[in-house]
């Protein structure tokens, strides 16, 4: 691309010029010559027949003298710039108007054959050697009372046709040269508007392949190449973001695995070497169990997210009662709510409300949202779950009056492993993947989930599902 493509354009341009000249010089010259011969021959034939049929028969009828015929032939010579012969049916020359002095004493046309042109209107050549140069000869019969009495022969120098051809070819070559020069602007346009941008794109592709994702393509044209450049720039930025995300993801996973593993290892070593006495084992075994549950939850959440990332998640959509699911999910938190003195308030749009979706996945969404609501609510508070039916959709709201979400963190809560500063003290067991899973589940259903929150007041999560009658 760096040099060969530009060289190909130049070679094609040169070949185009050579082929144009060659075509004009061969095919063009032949076509023009044929056209001029046919046009000139037709004109001469018409002139000859006009005189032979309208004027010269008067000579054989006695209306015209030889002198009258000579005057007419001289006039035709001047008009047509050609030699004019008037002969009888046997080829004896009656009168002539010619430019060659050697023809002054010509009295008979040797080997005269008025039909030698065949079906053609004219003959080319020196006409039986009477001319030193090639001429175009036309022969028209002069008739009287339906009998051929003589012939009118017109010999026009072929050099006149050659001169006309040369003039036309000169004009064509001049026009071709101008076109060839103007077409150079097309080559320049291809160079500046196609080759150079493509060269920048190729250079960028090379940089990306070598790992330099910071390279940017500076092509801002409003066409397909500009769109391609913008797409590649966007692609590189997305890859950079993905790389940063992967590094952050790996760091977070490593941290979340390292902390419980370090704790488990420390307590096990302490129990093994006797640092922790046997009577204290139950206390530390509970801590070890708690840490293993954290690892199990983290592993399960990562596997769930991996299903979305690899596009392997297949939703088992059915029709089910969303209110029954909400009641069952809320009942599973009875113990937690009792210990924190939190009550769950259910506000339903109807006794039974059927929706369409993956029942297991939607229950996971409800569980995660309700778990967060209870986790971040204050003691002696209320968590409400409300359903609203509108425009063939059911909107499910999970609302708490807890610590809320800072405004700057609203868009980040959906990111994997993200935890707000306010939640870190309350979420000891959380992996930071719950809301990311919720977002992916709703996205797989083609539905939306939104959050409304004020720091210190509480948060409300609202998601939608289609109604199934």
C-alpha positions as CSV (number, residue, x, y, z in Angstrom):
1,X,0.0,0.0,0.0
2,X,2.9,2.4,0.9
3,X,4.0,2.6,-2.8
4,X,2.6,-0.1,-5.0
5,X,-1.0,1.1,-5.1
6,X,0.1,4.6,-6.1
7,X,2.4,3.1,-8.7
8,X,-0.5,1.0,-10.0
9,X,-2.6,4.1,-10.5
10,X,0.2,5.8,-12.4
11,X,0.8,2.7,-14.6
12,X,-2.9,2.5,-15.3
13,X,-3.0,6.2,-16.3
14,X,0.0,5.7,-18.7
15,X,-1.5,2.6,-20.2
16,X,-4.8,4.4,-20.7
17,X,-3.0,7.2,-22.6
18,X,-1.1,4.7,-24.7
19,X,-4.2,2.7,-25.6
20,X,-6.2,5.9,-26.4
21,X,-3.5,7.1,-28.8
22,X,-3.1,3.6,-30.4
23,X,-6.9,3.2,-30.8
24,X,-7.2,6.7,-32.4
25,X,-4.2,6.1,-34.7
26,X,-5.5,2.7,-36.0
27,X,-9.2,2.2,-35.6
28,X,-10.0,6.0,-35.6
29,X,-7.9,6.7,-38.6
30,X,-9.5,3.8,-40.5
31,X,-13.0,4.8,-39.6
32,X,-12.5,8.4,-40.6
33,X,-10.9,7.4,-43.9
34,X,-13.8,5.1,-44.7
35,X,-16.3,7.7,-43.8
36,X,-14.6,10.4,-45.9
37,X,-14.3,8.1,-48.9
38,X,-17.9,7.1,-48.8
39,X,-19.1,10.7,-48.2
40,X,-16.9,12.1,-51.0
41,X,-17.8,9.2,-53.4
42,X,-21.5,9.7,-52.8
43,X,-21.3,13.5,-53.4
44,X,-19.3,13.0,-56.6
45,X,-21.7,10.3,-57.8
46,X,-24.7,12.5,-57.2
47,X,-23.0,15.4,-59.1
48,X,-22.0,13.2,-62.0
49,X,-25.5,11.7,-62.3
50,X,-27.1,15.2,-62.1
51,X,-25.0,16.5,-65.0
52,X,-25.2,13.2,-66.9
53,X,-29.0,13.0,-66.8
54,X,-30.0,16.7,-67.0
55,X,-27.4,18.4,-69.1
56,X,-25.2,16.2,-71.3
57,X,-28.1,14.4,-73.1
58,X,-28.6,17.7,-75.0
59,X,-25.3,17.2,-76.8
60,X,-26.6,14.0,-78.4
61,X,-29.9,15.7,-79.2
62,X,-28.1,18.5,-80.9
63,X,-29.1,21.2,-78.4
64,X,-25.5,21.7,-77.2
65,X,-22.3,22.2,-79.0
66,X,-18.9,20.8,-78.0
67,X,-18.0,24.3,-76.9
68,X,-21.0,24.4,-74.6
69,X,-20.0,21.1,-73.1
70,X,-16.5,22.3,-72.6
71,X,-17.7,25.3,-70.7
72,X,-19.8,23.1,-68.4
73,X,-16.9,20.7,-67.8
74,X,-14.6,23.6,-66.9
75,X,-17.1,25.0,-64.4
76,X,-17.4,21.5,-62.8
77,X,-13.6,21.3,-62.6
78,X,-13.4,24.6,-60.7
79,X,-16.3,23.6,-58.5
80,X,-15.2,20.0,-57.7
81,X,-11.4,20.6,-58.0
82,X,-11.3,17.4,-60.2
83,X,-10.6,16.2,-63.7
84,X,-13.9,15.8,-65.8
85,X,-14.0,13.6,-68.9
86,X,-16.9,13.2,-71.3
87,X,-16.7,10.1,-73.5
88,X,-19.0,8.2,-75.8
89,X,-20.1,4.6,-75.1
90,X,-16.9,3.2,-76.7
91,X,-14.5,5.2,-74.6
92,X,-13.7,7.9,-77.2
93,X,-13.1,11.1,-75.4
94,X,-15.5,13.9,-76.6
95,X,-14.4,16.7,-74.3
96,X,-12.4,16.9,-71.1
97,X,-11.4,19.4,-68.4
98,X,-8.2,18.3,-66.8
99,X,-5.2,19.6,-64.9
100,X,-2.5,17.3,-66.3
101,X,-1.0,18.6,-69.5
102,X,-0.2,15.1,-70.6
103,X,-3.9,14.5,-71.1
104,X,-4.3,17.3,-73.5
105,X,-4.0,15.0,-76.5
106,X,-5.9,12.1,-74.9
107,X,-8.5,10.9,-77.4
108,X,-9.5,7.4,-76.3
109,X,-9.7,5.7,-72.9
110,X,-7.9,2.4,-73.2
111,X,-9.5,-0.7,-71.8
112,X,-12.6,1.3,-71.0
113,X,-15.1,-0.6,-68.8
114,X,-17.8,1.5,-67.3
115,X,-18.9,-1.4,-65.0
116,X,-15.5,-2.1,-63.5
117,X,-16.6,-0.5,-60.2
118,X,-19.2,-3.2,-59.7
119,X,-21.8,-2.4,-57.1
120,X,-19.6,0.4,-55.6
121,X,-20.1,4.0,-56.5
122,X,-16.4,4.8,-57.1
123,X,-13.0,3.5,-58.0
124,X,-9.7,4.2,-56.2
125,X,-6.3,4.2,-57.9
126,X,-4.5,5.9,-60.7
127,X,-7.2,4.8,-63.2
128,X,-5.3,2.7,-65.7
129,X,-2.1,4.7,-65.2
130,X,-3.5,8.0,-66.5
131,X,-2.7,9.8,-63.2
132,X,0.5,10.0,-61.3
133,X,-1.3,10.0,-58.0
134,X,-4.3,8.1,-56.7
135,X,-7.7,9.5,-57.6
136,X,-11.3,8.7,-56.8
137,X,-13.2,8.0,-60.0
138,X,-17.0,8.0,-60.5
139,X,-18.7,7.0,-63.8
140,X,-22.2,8.2,-64.7
141,X,-24.0,7.0,-67.9
142,X,-25.4,9.6,-70.3
143,X,-28.7,8.3,-71.8
144,X,-30.9,9.3,-74.7
145,X,-34.2,7.6,-75.4
146,X,-33.3,4.8,-73.0
147,X,-30.0,4.1,-74.7
148,X,-26.6,4.9,-73.3
149,X,-24.8,7.3,-75.6
150,X,-21.8,8.2,-73.4
151,X,-20.3,8.5,-69.9
152,X,-19.2,11.3,-67.6
153,X,-16.1,10.5,-65.6
154,X,-15.0,12.6,-62.6
155,X,-11.5,12.0,-61.2
156,X,-10.9,13.7,-57.8
157,X,-7.4,13.6,-56.4
158,X,-7.2,11.3,-53.3
159,X,-4.8,13.8,-51.7
160,X,-7.8,16.0,-51.0
161,X,-9.4,13.2,-48.9
162,X,-6.1,12.5,-47.2
163,X,-5.8,16.2,-46.4
164,X,-9.3,16.2,-44.8
165,X,-8.4,13.1,-42.9
166,X,-5.2,14.7,-41.6
167,X,-7.1,17.8,-40.5
168,X,-9.7,15.7,-38.6
169,X,-7.0,13.5,-37.0
170,X,-5.1,16.6,-35.9
171,X,-8.2,17.9,-34.2
172,X,-8.9,14.5,-32.6
173,X,-5.3,14.3,-31.3
174,X,-5.5,17.8,-29.8
175,X,-8.8,16.9,-28.1
176,X,-7.4,13.6,-26.9
177,X,-4.3,15.4,-25.5
178,X,-6.5,17.9,-23.6
179,X,-8.7,15.1,-22.2
180,X,-5.5,13.2,-21.2
181,X,-4.2,16.2,-19.4
182,X,-7.5,16.9,-17.7
183,X,-7.8,13.3,-16.7
184,X,-4.6,13.8,-14.7
185,X,-6.8,15.7,-12.2
186,X,-8.7,12.4,-11.7
187,X,-5.4,10.8,-10.9
188,X,-4.6,13.5,-8.4
189,X,-8.1,13.2,-6.9
190,X,-7.6,9.4,-6.5
191,X,-4.2,10.1,-4.8
192,X,-5.5,12.7,-2.4
193,X,-9.0,11.5,-1.7
194,X,-8.5,7.7,-1.8
195,X,-4.9,6.6,-1.8
196,X,-3.7,8.9,1.1
197,X,-6.6,8.1,3.4
198,X,-6.2,4.4,2.7
199,X,-2.5,4.7,3.5
200,X,-3.4,6.3,6.8
201,X,-5.9,3.5,7.5
202,X,-3.4,0.8,6.6
203,X,-0.8,2.5,8.8
204,X,-3.4,2.5,11.6
205,X,-4.2,-1.2,11.1
206,X,-0.5,-1.9,11.3
207,X,-0.2,0.1,14.6
208,X,-3.2,-1.7,16.0
209,X,-1.8,-5.1,15.1
210,X,1.4,-4.2,16.9
211,X,-0.5,-3.3,20.0
212,X,-0.5,0.5,19.7
213,X,-4.1,1.3,20.3
214,X,-3.4,5.0,21.0
215,X,-2.9,5.6,17.3
216,X,-5.6,7.8,15.7
217,X,-6.6,8.1,12.1
218,X,-6.9,11.7,11.0
219,X,-9.4,11.4,8.2
220,X,-12.5,13.6,8.5
221,X,-14.1,13.3,5.1
222,X,-17.9,12.8,4.9
223,X,-17.8,9.6,2.8
224,X,-17.3,5.9,3.1
225,X,-13.5,6.3,3.8
226,X,-14.3,8.9,6.5
227,X,-16.9,6.6,8.0
228,X,-14.4,3.7,7.9
229,X,-11.8,5.8,9.7
230,X,-14.2,6.9,12.3
231,X,-15.3,3.3,12.8
232,X,-11.7,2.2,13.3
233,X,-11.0,5.1,15.7
234,X,-14.1,4.0,17.7
235,X,-13.0,0.4,17.5
236,X,-9.6,1.2,18.9
237,X,-11.1,3.3,21.7
238,X,-13.5,0.4,22.5
239,X,-10.6,-2.1,22.6
240,X,-8.6,0.3,24.8
241,X,-11.6,0.5,27.2
242,X,-12.1,-3.2,27.0
243,X,-8.4,-3.8,27.9
244,X,-8.7,-1.4,30.8
245,X,-11.9,-3.1,31.9
246,X,-10.2,-6.5,31.7
247,X,-7.3,-5.3,33.7
248,X,-9.7,-3.8,36.3
249,X,-11.8,-7.0,36.2
250,X,-8.9,-9.3,36.8
251,X,-7.6,-7.0,39.6
252,X,-11.1,-7.1,41.2
253,X,-11.5,-10.8,40.8
254,X,-8.0,-11.4,42.2
255,X,-8.7,-9.1,45.2
256,X,-12.1,-10.7,45.9
257,X,-10.6,-14.2,45.7
258,X,-7.4,-13.3,47.6
259,X,-9.1,-11.8,50.6
260,X,-11.2,-14.8,51.7
261,X,-8.5,-17.3,50.7
262,X,-5.9,-15.4,52.8
263,X,-8.4,-15.4,55.7
264,X,-9.1,-19.1,55.3
265,X,-5.5,-20.0,55.0
266,X,-4.5,-17.9,58.1
267,X,-7.2,-19.4,60.3
268,X,-6.4,-23.0,59.1
269,X,-2.7,-22.5,59.7
270,X,-3.4,-21.0,63.2
271,X,-5.6,-24.0,64.0
272,X,-3.0,-26.4,62.6
273,X,0.0,-25.0,64.6
274,X,-2.0,-24.7,67.8
275,X,-2.2,-20.9,67.8
276,X,-5.9,-21.2,68.1
277,X,-7.0,-23.5,70.9
278,X,-9.5,-26.3,70.2
279,X,-12.2,-24.6,72.3
280,X,-12.1,-21.6,69.8
281,X,-12.5,-23.8,66.7
282,X,-16.3,-23.3,66.3
283,X,-15.9,-19.5,66.2
284,X,-13.2,-19.6,63.5
285,X,-14.9,-22.4,61.6
286,X,-17.9,-20.2,61.2
287,X,-15.6,-17.5,59.8
288,X,-14.1,-20.0,57.4
289,X,-17.6,-21.1,56.3
290,X,-18.6,-17.5,55.8
291,X,-15.6,-16.9,53.6
292,X,-16.2,-20.1,51.5
293,X,-19.8,-18.9,51.0
294,X,-18.4,-15.6,49.6
295,X,-16.2,-17.6,47.2
296,X,-19.1,-19.8,46.2
297,X,-21.3,-16.7,45.5
298,X,-18.6,-15.0,43.6
299,X,-17.9,-18.0,41.5
300,X,-21.6,-18.5,40.7
301,X,-22.0,-14.8,39.8
302,X,-19.0,-15.0,37.5
303,X,-20.5,-18.1,35.8
304,X,-23.8,-16.3,35.3
305,X,-22.2,-13.2,33.7
306,X,-20.1,-15.5,31.5
307,X,-23.3,-16.9,30.1
308,X,-24.3,-13.5,28.9
309,X,-20.8,-12.6,27.6
310,X,-20.5,-15.7,25.5
311,X,-24.0,-15.4,24.1
312,X,-24.9,-18.9,25.4
313,X,-27.8,-17.8,27.6
314,X,-31.1,-19.2,26.3
315,X,-34.2,-17.7,28.0
316,X,-36.9,-20.2,28.8
317,X,-39.8,-17.7,28.5
318,X,-43.2,-18.7,29.9
319,X,-46.3,-17.0,31.2
320,X,-46.4,-16.7,35.0
321,X,-48.0,-14.6,37.8
322,X,-45.6,-11.9,38.8
323,X,-47.5,-11.2,42.1
324,X,-47.1,-14.8,43.2
325,X,-43.4,-14.6,42.5
326,X,-43.0,-11.4,44.4
327,X,-44.8,-12.9,47.5
328,X,-42.6,-16.0,47.4
329,X,-39.4,-13.9,47.0
330,X,-40.4,-11.6,49.8
331,X,-41.2,-14.5,52.1
332,X,-37.6,-15.8,51.7
333,X,-36.3,-12.7,53.4
334,X,-38.5,-13.1,56.5
335,X,-35.7,-14.0,58.8
336,X,-33.4,-11.2,57.6
337,X,-36.2,-8.6,57.9
338,X,-37.2,-9.8,61.4
339,X,-33.6,-9.4,62.7
340,X,-33.3,-5.9,61.2
341,X,-36.9,-4.9,62.1
342,X,-37.7,-4.2,58.4
343,X,-41.1,-4.7,57.0
344,X,-41.9,-5.4,53.3
345,X,-45.0,-3.7,51.8
346,X,-46.6,-5.1,48.7
347,X,-48.8,-2.9,46.5
348,X,-50.3,-4.8,43.6
349,X,-52.2,-3.5,40.6
350,X,-54.5,-6.6,40.6
351,X,-54.9,-9.9,42.5
352,X,-53.3,-11.9,39.6
353,X,-51.1,-10.3,36.9
354,X,-49.5,-12.6,34.4
355,X,-46.3,-11.6,32.5
356,X,-44.1,-13.2,29.9
357,X,-40.4,-13.9,30.6
358,X,-37.9,-16.4,32.0
359,X,-39.4,-17.1,35.4
360,X,-36.1,-18.2,37.0
361,X,-34.1,-15.2,35.7
362,X,-36.8,-12.7,36.7
363,X,-36.9,-14.2,40.2
364,X,-33.1,-13.7,40.3
365,X,-33.7,-10.0,39.4
366,X,-36.3,-9.6,42.2
367,X,-34.0,-11.4,44.7
368,X,-31.0,-9.2,44.0
369,X,-33.0,-6.0,44.1
370,X,-34.8,-7.0,47.3
371,X,-31.6,-8.2,48.9
372,X,-29.9,-4.8,48.1
373,X,-33.0,-2.9,49.4
374,X,-33.0,-4.8,52.7
375,X,-29.2,-4.7,53.0
376,X,-28.9,-0.9,52.7
377,X,-32.1,0.0,54.6
378,X,-32.1,1.4,58.1
379,X,-33.5,-0.5,61.1
380,X,-37.3,0.0,61.6
381,X,-37.8,1.0,57.9
382,X,-40.1,-0.2,55.1
383,X,-39.2,-1.7,51.8
384,X,-42.0,-1.5,49.3
385,X,-42.6,-3.6,46.1
386,X,-45.2,-2.1,43.8
387,X,-46.6,-3.2,40.4
388,X,-48.2,-0.9,37.8
389,X,-49.9,-1.9,34.6
390,X,-49.6,0.5,31.7
391,X,-49.6,0.2,27.8
392,X,-49.4,-3.7,27.8
393,X,-46.5,-3.5,30.2
394,X,-46.1,-4.2,33.9
395,X,-43.7,-1.9,35.8
396,X,-42.2,-3.5,39.0
397,X,-40.8,-1.1,41.6
398,X,-38.5,-2.1,44.5
399,X,-38.1,0.9,46.8
400,X,-36.2,1.4,50.0
401,X,-35.6,4.3,52.4
402,X,-32.0,3.5,53.1
403,X,-28.6,5.2,52.4
404,X,-29.3,5.9,48.8
405,X,-26.9,6.1,45.9
406,X,-24.6,9.2,45.3
407,X,-25.5,11.1,42.1
408,X,-22.0,10.5,40.7
409,X,-22.4,6.7,41.1
410,X,-25.8,6.3,39.4
411,X,-24.3,5.3,36.0
412,X,-21.5,3.2,37.6
413,X,-23.6,0.8,39.7
414,X,-24.2,-1.4,36.7
415,X,-20.5,-2.1,36.3
416,X,-19.1,-5.3,37.5
417,X,-17.5,-5.2,41.0
418,X,-18.5,-1.6,41.5
419,X,-19.5,-0.6,45.0
420,X,-20.2,2.9,46.3
421,X,-18.3,4.2,49.2
422,X,-21.5,4.3,51.2
423,X,-22.2,0.6,50.6
424,X,-18.8,-0.8,51.4
425,X,-19.4,-0.8,55.2
426,X,-22.8,-2.5,54.9
427,X,-22.0,-5.0,52.1
428,X,-19.6,-7.4,53.6
429,X,-20.6,-10.4,51.6
430,X,-21.6,-8.8,48.3
431,X,-19.5,-9.4,45.2
432,X,-20.4,-6.2,43.4
433,X,-21.9,-8.3,40.5
434,X,-25.6,-8.4,41.5
435,X,-26.7,-5.3,39.6
436,X,-24.5,-6.2,36.6
437,X,-26.4,-9.5,36.4
438,X,-29.7,-7.8,36.8
439,X,-28.9,-5.4,33.9
440,X,-27.8,-8.3,31.7
441,X,-31.0,-10.3,32.4
442,X,-33.3,-7.4,31.6
443,X,-31.2,-6.6,28.5
444,X,-31.6,-10.3,27.4
445,X,-35.4,-9.9,27.8
446,X,-35.4,-6.7,25.7
447,X,-36.6,-4.7,28.6
448,X,-35.3,-1.7,30.6
449,X,-34.4,-1.2,34.2
450,X,-33.9,2.3,35.8
451,X,-33.0,3.7,39.1
452,X,-34.2,6.8,41.0
453,X,-32.2,7.7,44.1
454,X,-31.3,10.4,46.5
455,X,-28.3,10.1,48.8
456,X,-29.5,9.6,52.4
457,X,-33.1,9.2,51.4
458,X,-33.3,5.8,49.5
459,X,-33.4,4.2,46.1
460,X,-36.0,2.9,43.8
461,X,-35.4,0.4,41.0
462,X,-38.0,0.0,38.3
463,X,-38.1,-2.7,35.6
464,X,-40.7,-3.7,33.0
465,X,-42.1,-6.9,31.6
466,X,-44.7,-7.6,28.9
467,X,-48.3,-8.5,30.0
468,X,-49.5,-11.9,29.0
469,X,-53.3,-12.2,29.1
